[in-house]
Amino acid sequence: MVRNVAGVMTELEPEDFYLLSGVEQGMRFSEWVNRGKLPQLSGLSPEEVGYRLDRCATRELIERKTIQYEGYTLKAEGYDALALRTFSKRETVDGVGAPLGVGKESDVLEVKSYKPLALKFHREGYTNFREVMRERDYTADNEHVSWLYTARKAAEREYEVLEALYPDVSVPQPIDQNRHAIVMDKFESVELNRAQLPQQQAVGVLELILREMQCAYENGYVHADMSEYNVAVSEDGVTVFDWPQAVSTDHENAHERLCRDISNLLTYFERKYPNSTDRIDAESDAVRIANSIAAGQFESVDAIP
């Protein structure tokens, strides 16, 4: 998806971005923006708006729908183009490379820049809007939200958390953020779910992750979406990523979510490395480990009281 946009970026003219930005502004108030409002929103003449609508629709950056009026909405590719242009103008991004990971809530790609970087586009709300609206705290205080708003708030939340945690916690270093996108350090690791750890190292890796969770707690945050898919392992240690659902430690449900995070991890290690974790029981140990983390006293699995 993003690589397709990167390919058409050189074809787009400043007026195309004025049009895309106008649609973006209109979507603050309605999912579908009335064509009649686009000249004022974009600063283009009605004739120019018509020409730019055709150009952007041909490149699948916007979508047209005739309801009670002729309306337009940004597709994900159109929003991507606006963020990429901003990163380019800031000289954060020189080009987009190979995909590093694609999921239902984000796309991550390699970035061509002054050093190895990764570009993450949040997709929350684009395909599962109602589910995200129910689950995310950052949509609760807004009566009218669109997928643009939801994805942007997710990116803002994650960037804020990364800035608060780095470098005390082993998280990707945040570099830049715009709209629904984050530029961060590229880390060379393997996701925990794809790693094949030697049995004798499994508990050690689990303890490394738990210590990072304790350090994050000391810095004011609970991950709140911890799983084997949000941890990467390398010879240098572990990296914890994907923080848009993080909650502050003074959140009313912080301890509950910390317990759930730990239970998810323990359950995974119990299932994949049973010979190494036979002394661990997710159901009984999760709360005790959570209590030790909250108290800043976690040292090892063996030391759990």
C-alpha positions as CSV (number, residue, x, y, z in Angstrom):
1,M,0.0,0.0,0.0
2,V,2.6,2.6,1.1
3,R,5.1,1.5,-1.6
4,N,2.5,2.1,-4.2
5,V,2.1,5.7,-2.9
6,A,5.9,6.2,-2.8
7,G,5.9,5.3,-6.5
8,V,3.4,8.1,-7.4
9,M,4.9,10.8,-5.2
10,T,7.1,12.1,-7.9
11,E,4.0,12.4,-10.2
12,L,2.1,14.6,-7.8
13,E,2.2,18.4,-8.1
14,P,1.8,21.0,-5.3
15,E,-1.8,21.6,-6.3
16,D,-2.6,17.8,-5.9
17,F,-1.4,18.1,-2.3
18,Y,-3.6,21.3,-1.8
19,L,-6.6,19.2,-3.0
20,L,-5.7,16.3,-0.7
21,S,-5.2,18.6,2.2
22,G,-8.6,20.2,1.5
23,V,-10.3,16.8,1.7
24,E,-8.4,16.1,4.9
25,Q,-9.6,19.3,6.4
26,G,-13.2,18.6,5.4
27,M,-13.1,15.2,7.0
28,R,-12.8,16.8,10.4
29,F,-16.5,17.4,10.1
30,S,-17.8,14.6,7.8
31,E,-16.6,11.3,6.4
32,W,-17.6,12.5,2.9
33,V,-16.6,16.0,1.9
34,N,-19.0,17.9,-0.4
35,R,-17.3,18.8,-3.7
36,G,-18.8,22.3,-3.4
37,K,-16.7,23.0,-0.3
38,L,-13.4,21.9,-1.8
39,P,-12.5,25.2,-3.5
40,Q,-12.6,27.0,-0.2
41,L,-10.9,24.2,1.7
42,S,-8.1,23.7,-0.8
43,G,-7.6,27.3,-2.0
44,L,-8.1,26.1,-5.6
45,S,-10.5,27.4,-8.2
46,P,-13.6,25.1,-9.0
47,E,-12.0,24.3,-12.4
48,E,-8.7,23.4,-10.8
49,V,-10.5,21.3,-8.1
50,G,-12.1,19.2,-10.9
51,Y,-8.8,18.6,-12.6
52,R,-7.1,17.6,-9.4
53,L,-9.9,15.4,-8.3
54,D,-9.5,13.4,-11.5
55,R,-5.7,13.1,-11.0
56,C,-6.0,12.0,-7.4
57,A,-8.8,9.6,-8.1
58,T,-6.9,8.0,-11.0
59,R,-4.0,7.4,-8.6
60,E,-6.4,5.9,-6.0
61,L,-5.6,8.6,-3.4
62,I,-9.3,9.6,-2.9
63,E,-12.6,7.9,-3.3
64,R,-15.8,9.4,-4.8
65,K,-19.4,8.7,-3.7
66,T,-22.7,10.2,-4.8
67,I,-25.1,10.3,-1.9
68,Q,-27.3,13.4,-1.4
69,Y,-24.3,15.2,-2.9
70,E,-21.1,14.5,-4.7
71,G,-18.7,13.7,-1.9
72,Y,-15.0,12.7,-1.6
73,T,-13.0,11.0,1.1
74,L,-9.3,10.3,1.5
75,K,-8.2,6.7,1.0
76,A,-5.3,5.5,3.2
77,E,-2.9,6.1,0.3
78,G,-4.0,9.7,0.1
79,Y,-3.3,10.2,3.8
80,D,0.1,8.4,3.4
81,A,1.0,10.8,0.6
82,L,0.4,13.9,2.8
83,A,2.5,12.5,5.6
84,L,5.3,11.4,3.2
85,R,5.4,14.9,1.8
86,T,5.7,16.5,5.2
87,F,8.6,14.1,6.1
88,S,10.3,14.9,2.9
89,K,10.0,18.6,3.4
90,R,11.5,18.2,6.9
91,E,14.3,16.1,5.4
92,T,13.5,13.2,7.6
93,V,12.8,10.8,4.8
94,D,14.6,10.6,1.4
95,G,12.8,7.6,0.1
96,V,10.8,4.5,1.1
97,G,12.4,1.0,0.9
98,A,11.3,-2.6,1.5
99,P,8.4,-3.5,3.8
100,L,9.5,-4.6,7.3
101,G,6.1,-5.7,8.6
102,V,2.4,-5.4,7.7
103,G,-0.4,-5.9,10.1
104,K,-4.1,-5.1,10.4
105,E,-3.3,-1.9,12.4
106,S,0.0,-0.7,10.9
107,D,2.4,-0.9,7.9
108,V,6.1,-0.6,8.6
109,L,8.7,0.1,5.9
110,E,12.4,0.7,5.7
111,V,13.3,4.4,5.2
112,K,16.0,5.9,3.1
113,S,17.6,8.6,5.3
114,Y,20.8,9.7,7.0
115,K,20.8,6.4,8.9
116,P,18.7,3.2,9.0
117,L,15.2,4.2,10.0
118,A,11.7,2.6,9.9
119,L,8.5,4.3,8.9
120,K,5.3,3.2,10.6
121,F,1.9,4.1,9.3
122,H,-1.0,3.5,11.7
123,R,-4.1,2.0,10.2
124,E,-6.3,1.9,13.3
125,G,-9.9,2.5,12.4
126,Y,-9.4,2.2,8.6
127,T,-10.8,-1.3,8.4
128,N,-12.0,-1.9,12.0
129,F,-13.3,1.5,13.0
130,R,-16.1,0.4,15.4
131,E,-13.9,-2.1,17.2
132,V,-11.1,0.5,17.7
133,M,-13.7,3.1,18.9
134,R,-14.8,0.7,21.7
135,E,-11.3,-0.2,22.8
136,R,-9.1,2.9,22.6
137,D,-9.0,5.5,25.3
138,Y,-7.8,8.2,22.9
139,T,-11.2,8.3,21.1
140,A,-13.4,8.6,24.1
141,D,-13.4,12.4,24.4
142,N,-14.3,13.2,20.8
143,E,-17.9,13.1,19.6
144,H,-17.1,13.0,15.9
145,V,-14.1,10.9,14.9
146,S,-13.0,9.4,11.6
147,W,-10.4,6.8,10.8
148,L,-8.0,9.7,10.1
149,Y,-8.5,11.0,13.6
150,T,-8.2,7.6,15.1
151,A,-5.0,6.7,13.3
152,R,-3.5,10.1,14.0
153,K,-4.2,9.9,17.7
154,A,-2.7,6.4,17.8
155,A,0.5,7.7,16.2
156,E,0.6,10.7,18.5
157,R,0.0,8.5,21.6
158,E,2.8,6.0,20.5
159,Y,5.2,8.8,19.7
160,E,4.6,10.5,23.1
161,V,5.1,7.2,24.9
162,L,8.3,6.4,23.0
163,E,9.7,9.8,23.8
164,A,8.9,9.3,27.5
165,L,10.5,5.8,27.6
166,Y,13.6,6.1,25.4
167,P,16.4,5.5,26.3
168,D,15.6,4.2,29.8
169,V,13.5,1.4,28.3
170,S,14.5,-0.7,25.3
171,V,12.1,0.8,22.7
172,P,12.7,2.1,19.2
173,Q,14.2,5.6,19.3
174,P,11.5,8.0,18.0
175,I,12.7,10.4,15.3
176,D,9.7,12.2,13.8
177,Q,5.9,12.1,13.7
178,N,3.2,13.5,11.4
179,R,-0.4,12.7,11.0
180,H,-0.8,8.9,11.4
181,A,2.9,8.1,10.8
182,I,6.0,7.7,12.9
183,V,9.7,7.6,11.9
184,M,11.8,5.6,14.3
185,D,15.1,3.8,14.5
186,K,15.3,0.5,12.6
187,F,16.2,-2.3,15.0
188,E,17.8,-5.6,13.8
189,S,15.9,-8.2,15.8
190,V,13.5,-11.2,15.4
191,E,10.0,-11.1,16.7
192,L,9.6,-13.3,19.7
193,N,6.9,-15.4,18.1
194,R,9.3,-16.3,15.3
195,A,12.4,-16.8,17.5
196,Q,13.5,-20.3,18.4
197,L,15.2,-19.8,21.8
198,P,17.4,-22.5,23.3
199,Q,15.4,-24.1,26.2
200,Q,18.0,-23.0,28.7
201,Q,17.6,-19.3,27.6
202,A,13.8,-19.1,27.6
203,V,13.3,-18.0,31.2
204,G,16.2,-15.6,30.9
205,V,14.6,-13.9,27.9
206,L,11.3,-13.8,29.7
207,E,13.0,-12.1,32.7
208,L,14.6,-9.5,30.3
209,I,11.1,-8.6,29.0
210,L,9.7,-8.4,32.5
211,R,12.5,-6.1,33.6
212,E,11.8,-3.8,30.6
213,M,8.1,-3.7,31.7
214,Q,9.2,-2.8,35.2
215,C,11.4,0.0,33.8
216,A,8.5,1.2,31.7
217,Y,6.3,1.2,34.8
218,E,8.9,3.3,36.7
219,N,8.8,5.7,33.8
220,G,5.0,6.0,34.0
221,Y,3.5,3.5,31.5
222,V,2.0,0.1,31.0
223,H,2.2,-1.4,27.5
224,A,-1.4,-2.7,27.7
225,D,-1.1,-4.8,24.5
226,M,1.9,-7.1,25.3
227,S,2.3,-10.3,23.4
228,E,4.9,-12.3,21.6
229,Y,4.2,-10.1,18.6
230,N,5.3,-6.9,20.3
231,V,8.7,-8.0,21.5
232,A,11.9,-8.5,19.3
233,V,14.9,-10.5,20.4
234,S,18.5,-10.2,19.4
235,E,22.0,-11.0,20.7
236,D,22.0,-7.6,22.4
237,G,18.7,-8.2,24.3
238,V,15.1,-7.4,23.7
239,T,13.1,-4.5,22.2
240,V,9.5,-3.8,23.1
241,F,7.5,-2.0,20.4
242,D,3.9,-1.1,19.4
243,W,2.9,1.3,22.2
244,P,-0.3,3.1,21.0
245,Q,-2.5,1.4,23.5
246,A,-0.2,2.2,26.5
247,V,-1.8,3.7,29.5
248,S,-0.2,5.7,32.3
249,T,0.4,4.1,35.6
250,D,-2.2,6.3,37.3
251,H,-4.9,5.0,34.9
252,E,-7.8,3.4,36.8
253,N,-7.2,0.1,34.9
254,A,-3.4,0.2,34.9
255,H,-2.9,-2.7,37.3
256,E,-5.4,-4.8,35.5
257,R,-3.8,-4.3,32.1
258,L,-0.3,-4.9,33.6
259,C,-1.6,-8.3,34.9
260,R,-3.1,-9.1,31.5
261,D,0.2,-8.2,29.8
262,I,2.2,-10.5,32.1
263,S,-0.4,-13.3,31.8
264,N,-0.1,-13.1,28.0
265,L,3.7,-13.5,28.2
266,L,3.7,-16.3,30.7
267,T,1.1,-18.2,28.7
268,Y,3.2,-17.9,25.6
269,F,6.4,-19.1,27.3
270,E,4.5,-21.9,29.0
271,R,3.1,-23.1,25.7
272,K,6.3,-22.8,23.6
273,Y,9.0,-23.7,26.2
274,P,7.3,-26.0,28.7
275,N,10.5,-27.8,29.8
276,S,12.0,-24.5,30.8
277,T,9.0,-22.9,32.4
278,D,7.5,-25.9,34.3
279,R,7.8,-23.9,37.6
280,I,5.8,-21.0,36.1
281,D,2.0,-20.9,36.2
282,A,0.4,-18.0,34.3
283,E,-2.8,-18.0,36.2
284,S,-1.2,-17.8,39.7
285,D,2.0,-16.0,38.9
286,A,0.7,-13.1,36.8
287,V,-0.7,-11.0,39.7
288,R,2.3,-11.7,41.9
289,I,4.7,-10.6,39.2
290,A,2.6,-7.5,38.5
291,N,2.7,-6.6,42.1
292,S,6.5,-6.9,42.2
293,I,6.8,-4.8,39.1
294,A,4.6,-2.1,40.4
295,A,6.6,-2.1,43.6
296,G,9.9,-1.9,41.6
297,Q,11.0,-5.2,43.1
298,F,11.1,-7.7,40.3
299,E,14.4,-9.4,39.9
300,S,13.7,-12.9,38.6
301,V,11.0,-15.4,38.1
302,D,12.7,-17.6,40.9
303,A,12.4,-14.7,43.3
304,I,8.7,-14.3,43.1
305,P,7.3,-14.6,46.6
